[in-house]
Amino acid sequence: MDWGRADEREPGRGGLRRHRVAVLVRPGMLPIELGIVHRIFGEARSASGEELYTVVTCALEPGEVRTDADFTINVAHGPEVLETADTVVLPASGIDYDLGTEQREGRLSPPMADALARIRPGTRIASICTGAFVLAAAGLLDGRRATTHWRSVDDFRRLFPQIELDADVLYTDEGDVLTAAGVASGVDLCLHMVRCDHGAAVANDVARRTVVPPHREGGQAQYVRRPVPEPQVSSTGAARAWALEHLDRPLSLRELAARESMSVRTFTRRFREEVGLSPVQWLTQQRIERARQLLEETVLTVDRVAADAGFGTAASLRQHFQVALGVSPRAYRSTFRGAGEGAEGADGEEGAQGVQGVQGEREGRAVALGAVVAVSAVG
């Protein structure tokens, strides 16, 4: 099949055209990052089991491409693939750490400039790790928020002062341009894109197949100095597991700390060390995910969804959805279940907002979670 021709893009079994993802690799590529893109998008399925994406690997020149390991990868396609892609992903390369053209001078090499010029306007473009240097050198990140691997932030800021670099997050989403931090955060970014395209149920299914957490908020710190507790030090895992089973009720920090026989101060400190978020932020994130699941998979009214997710009222749920996702619960349900499939009746919600908000206002922004109605203040 000639992937350079738009009229030969492979449809799914039911005739639904698959979203096409092109992965542009460079010499010195990190195999794990290429594998992440193929695995996450390749595992996405519709409710009927139909594949939702086609993933194609390309290089500036087709042929054997060296990796940062002791093997090479044979890439069959050249940059012509980019002309028909719906999403382009640019992983890192070992040359990034050796200060290649983009890192040393802040400009694109001529072959890379020619390749990126093939991408159609409106195509979604994402980078993983130091792939952000290429997007920055191309001018795609000017005036936007971006991230990259924490070890490269000084070089990035020096070369691209016009870009708002956030070194403390897993990924950023500026609509049609997205960036992920180091290596494994590529999993989070790809799951985020699947979630934006097809909803939380599909993304969660991919996460289960891949045996990874279904959602880590983009604003979560990318580098947690103590990602796991030291031996013989009490964890907050039991409290988190208990909270997930009781999201429908008010949960106080004092109550969660008591589950681990800790003081509130110690629990809060340990929680942040282990999770990378405060207990309040984590609870709100989990409640939003629960509400998304209920809106996608049930016909419960918005009032009932709000209660079951622990937000208490439809007004509170709408407020948190607007902050986190940029849309109302009804607009979200309409997008991912279809108009008319949601519950009718007194859910107290105003008229449906345009469903384009779900796609246009993506959720990768750092979410302001300071005031959470469902979490009691601790005096």
Residue pairs with C-beta under 8 A, 6 or more apart in sequence:
1 8
1 10
2 8
3 9
3 56
3 77
3 80
3 81
3 84
4 77
4 80
4 81
4 83
4 84
5 84
6 83
6 84
9 17
9 18
9 20
9 54
9 84
10 18
10 54
11 17
11 18
12 18
12 46
12 50
12 51
12 52
13 50
14 46
14 48
14 50
16 46
16 50
18 51
18 52
18 53
18 54
19 52
19 53
19 54
19 86
19 87
19 197
20 53
20 54
20 56
20 84
20 85
20 86
20 87
21 37
21 41
21 53
21 54
21 55
21 56
21 85
21 86
21 87
21 88
21 89
22 55
22 56
22 57
22 58
22 81
22 82
22 85
22 87
22 88
22 89
23 34
23 37
23 38
23 55
23 56
23 57
23 58
23 88
23 89
23 90
23 91
24 58
24 59
24 60
24 79
24 82
24 88
24 89
24 90
24 115
25 34
25 57
25 58
25 59
25 65
25 73
25 75
25 91
25 93
26 59
26 60
26 65
26 93
26 95
26 112
27 65
27 66
27 93
27 94
27 95
28 66
28 67
28 68
28 93
28 94
28 95
28 96
28 98
29 65
29 66
29 67
29 68
29 73
29 91
29 92
29 93
29 94
30 67
30 68
30 91
30 92
30 93
30 94
30 129
30 183
31 67
31 68
31 69
31 71
31 73
32 183
33 91
33 92
33 128
33 129
33 183
33 186
34 57
34 73
34 91
36 128
36 184
36 186
36 187
36 190
37 55
37 89
37 91
37 128
37 186
37 190
38 55
38 57
39 210
40 187
40 190
40 191
40 194
40 206
40 210
41 52
41 53
41 55
41 190
41 193
41 194
42 51
42 53
42 55
43 205
43 206
43 209
43 210
44 51
44 52
44 53
44 194
44 198
44 202
44 203
44 205
44 206
45 51
45 52
45 202
45 205
46 52
46 198
46 202
52 194
52 197
52 198
52 202
56 77
56 81
56 85
57 73
57 75
57 76
57 77
58 75
58 77
58 78
58 79
58 80
58 81
58 82
59 65
59 75
59 77
59 78
59 79
60 78
60 79
60 111
60 112
60 115
61 78
61 111
62 75
62 76
62 77
62 78
63 74
63 75
64 72
64 73
64 74
64 75
65 72
65 73
65 74
65 75
66 72
67 73
67 94
68 93
68 94
79 114
79 115
79 118
80 118
82 88
82 115
82 116
82 118
82 119
83 118
83 119
83 120
84 120
85 119
85 120
85 123
86 123
86 124
87 123
87 124
87 125
87 126
87 193
88 119
88 123
88 124
88 125
88 126
89 125
89 126
89 127
89 128
89 131
89 190
90 125
90 126
90 127
90 128
90 131
90 134
90 135
91 127
91 128
91 129
91 131
91 186
92 128
92 129
92 130
92 131
92 149
92 183
93 100
93 130
93 131
96 102
96 103
96 129
96 130
96 131
96 133
96 152
97 130
97 152
99 155
100 109
101 107
101 108
101 109
101 112
101 137
102 108
102 109
102 112
102 133
102 134
102 136
102 137
103 130
103 133
103 152
103 155
103 159
105 159
106 136
106 137
106 159
106 160
107 137
108 116
108 134
108 137
108 138
112 134
112 138
113 138
116 134
116 138
119 125
122 176
123 176
124 176
124 177
124 178
124 193
125 135
125 140
125 176
125 177
125 178
126 177
126 178
126 179
126 180
126 189
126 193
127 134
127 135
127 148
127 178
127 179
127 180
128 180
128 183
128 185
128 186
128 189
129 148
129 149
129 180
129 181
129 182
129 183
129 185
129 186
130 148
130 149
130 152
131 179
132 141
132 146
132 147
132 148
132 156
132 179
133 148
133 152
133 156
133 159
135 141
135 146
135 177
135 179
136 146
136 156
136 159
136 160
136 163
137 159
137 160
140 177
141 160
141 163
141 174
141 177
141 179
142 162
142 163
143 162
143 163
143 164
144 163
144 164
144 172
144 174
144 177
145 163
145 164
145 165
145 166
145 172
145 174
146 163
146 164
146 165
146 166
146 172
146 174
146 177
146 179
147 165
147 166
147 167
147 169
147 170
147 171
147 172
147 179
147 180
147 181
147 222
148 156
148 165
148 167
148 179
148 181
149 181
149 182
149 183
150 167
150 181
150 182
150 222
150 223
151 182
153 165
153 167
156 163
156 165
157 165
166 172
166 366
167 222
168 221
168 222
168 223
169 181
169 218
169 219
169 220
169 221
169 222
169 366
170 180
170 181
170 185
170 188
170 189
170 216
170 217
170 218
170 219
170 220
170 221
170 222
171 178
171 179
171 180
171 181
171 185
171 188
171 189
171 192
171 218
171 364
172 178
172 179
172 218
172 364
172 365
173 192
173 196
173 218
173 362
173 363
173 364
173 365
175 360
175 362
178 189
178 192
178 193
178 362
178 364
179 189
180 186
180 188
180 189
181 222
182 222
182 223
185 222
187 210
187 212
188 215
188 216
188 218
189 218
189 364
191 203
191 206
191 207
191 212
191 214
191 215
192 203
192 215
192 218
192 362
192 363
192 364
194 202
194 203
194 206
195 202
195 203
195 215
195 363
196 358
196 359
196 362
196 363
197 359
198 336
199 292
199 296
199 335
199 336
200 214
200 215
200 289
200 292
200 293
200 296
200 336
201 293
201 296
201 297
201 336
203 214
203 215
204 214
204 215
204 293
207 213
207 214
207 215
208 214
214 289
215 285
215 289
216 276
217 277
217 281
217 285
217 366
217 367
218 363
218 364
218 365
218 366
219 365
219 366
219 367
220 276
220 277
221 276
221 277
224 273
224 274
224 275
224 276
225 273
226 273
226 274
227 274
228 274
229 235
229 270
229 273
229 274
233 270
234 260
234 261
234 262
234 270
235 260
235 270
235 274
236 256
236 260
236 267
236 270
236 271
236 274
236 275
237 274
238 259
238 260
239 256
239 257
239 259
239 260
239 267
239 271
240 275
240 282
242 256
242 259
243 251
243 256
243 283
243 286
244 286
247 283
247 286
247 287
247 290
247 308
247 309
247 310
248 307
248 308
248 309
248 310
249 310
250 310
250 312
250 374
250 375
250 376
251 283
251 310
251 374
251 375
251 376
252 375
252 376
252 378
253 264
253 267
253 268
253 279
253 280
253 375
253 376
253 378
254 264
254 376
254 378
256 267
256 279
257 263
257 264
257 266
257 267
257 268
260 267
260 270
262 270
264 378
267 279
268 278
268 279
271 277
271 278
271 279
271 282
272 278
275 282
277 285
279 375
280 369
280 370
280 372
280 375
281 367
281 369
283 310
283 372
283 374
283 375
284 320
284 367
284 369
284 372
284 374
284 375
285 367
285 369
287 309
287 310
287 311
287 320
287 374
288 309
288 320
288 321
288 324
288 325
290 308
290 309
290 310
291 305
291 306
291 309
291 311
291 317
291 321
291 329
292 332
294 300
294 305
294 308
294 309
295 302
295 305
295 329
295 332
295 333
295 336
295 337
295 342
296 333
296 336
296 337
298 305
299 341
299 342
299 343
300 308
300 343
301 343
301 345
301 346
301 347
302 314
302 317
302 318
302 329
302 330
302 343
302 347
302 348
302 349
303 313
303 314
303 346
303 347
303 348
304 343
304 347
305 317
305 329
306 312
306 313
306 314
306 316
306 317
306 329
309 317
310 374
311 317
311 320
311 373
311 374
312 373
312 374
313 348
314 329
314 347
314 348
314 349
315 348
316 373
316 374
317 329
318 328
318 329
318 349
321 327
321 328
321 329
321 332
322 328
323 367
323 368
323 369
324 363
324 367
325 332
325 357
325 358
325 361
325 363
326 357
326 358
326 360
326 361
326 362
326 363
327 335
327 353
327 355
327 357
327 358
327 361
328 349
328 350
328 352
328 353
329 349
330 342
330 347
330 349
330 352
330 353
331 352
331 353
331 354
331 355
331 357
331 358
332 358
333 341
333 342
334 342
334 352
334 355
335 355
335 358
335 359
336 358
